[in-house]
Each structure stands twice: as structure tokens, then as C-alpha cells.
């Protein structure tokens, strides 16, 4: 069963950046990671991969995470 991954758009209740040192968090915000998240990770279209999954069974693992792991 195909299900689109939208869970990354909502902040986690136990987000590790909340307890981070403010200087470390500022350095993280100025690094390449927010840019990569916005312009690469969020732009991966998952709908074209829906044909690879059956209509029955457990939901798929998020396609955008799989694509980043195997490239």
C-alpha cells in the first residue's frame, strides 16, 4: 500500500534541536542542511513510485528517504 510521506513537515515533540546549545543550533541553521531539506528533500515527488506498491499490505517506507539512501 502506497502512502505519501508528509510526516517530515511537522515538528516532533521530542525534537533534538530544542535541547541543543544555542550556538550549535545557530551553526546548524547556517549550514547546508536547511537548504538541502527545502530544495532537494521536499521536492522529491513520490507519486510516480506508487505503481511499485500493491494495494494490500503494510504501508511503504518513505520513498524520499529511500532515494537519498541509495544515491
Buried (B, 14 or more C-beta within 10 A) or exposed (E): EBBBBEEEEEEEEEEEEEEEEEEEBEEEEEEEEEEEEEEEBEEBEBEEBEEEBEEEEEEBEBBBEBBEEEE
